[in-house]
Amino acid sequence: MEQRETIRLDKWLWYARFFKTRGLATKLVSAGHVRVNSAKVSKPATAIGAGDVLTFPQASRIRVVRLLACGTRRGPAPEAQALYEDLSPPPVRRDEVPPAPRYEGKGRPTKKDRRTSLLSRGDPLE
């Protein structure tokens, strides 16, 4: 039986440019925030290969990616993007989320409100 090519999980996350350093990728995996084929993983040395599906948080969104290749180096972005297929749902756009309700004269004033009120007061020494 032929063995499939595998690579360390933290190394692949770094190669694929999901994290700026390998140390950051290691911390995320060690904290138990990564799933490989829907099973929680907490060892950065977990072997992964083509066909595996990874689920992990990145910034404010959840990423779901399918490995297409293991990679041999941390190359430029186009080379890194060829290592995986993104299965993540599209991120929610800011303009689709309604703004928080604003009540006139109630609640904490914004910086613009404070600036406006300070300008309208005039000089206290005059």
Number of C-alpha atoms within 10 A of each C-alpha: 3 4 5 8 12 15 17 15 24 25 24 27 21 20 25 25 20 16 18 12 14 17 14 15 21 20 15 19 23 16 12 14 14 23 17 19 14 11 11 15 18 17 18 21 15 15 14 22 19 16 14 15 21 23 20 18 13 11 7 7 13 13 19 18 19 20 20 16 21 21 21 10 13 15 13 11 11 9 15 20 16 14 20 22 15 15 13 13 10 9 10 9 7 8 7 7 8 7 8 6 6 8 8 7 8 7 8 9 11 9 9 9 11 11 11 11 11 11 9 8 8 9 8 5 4 4
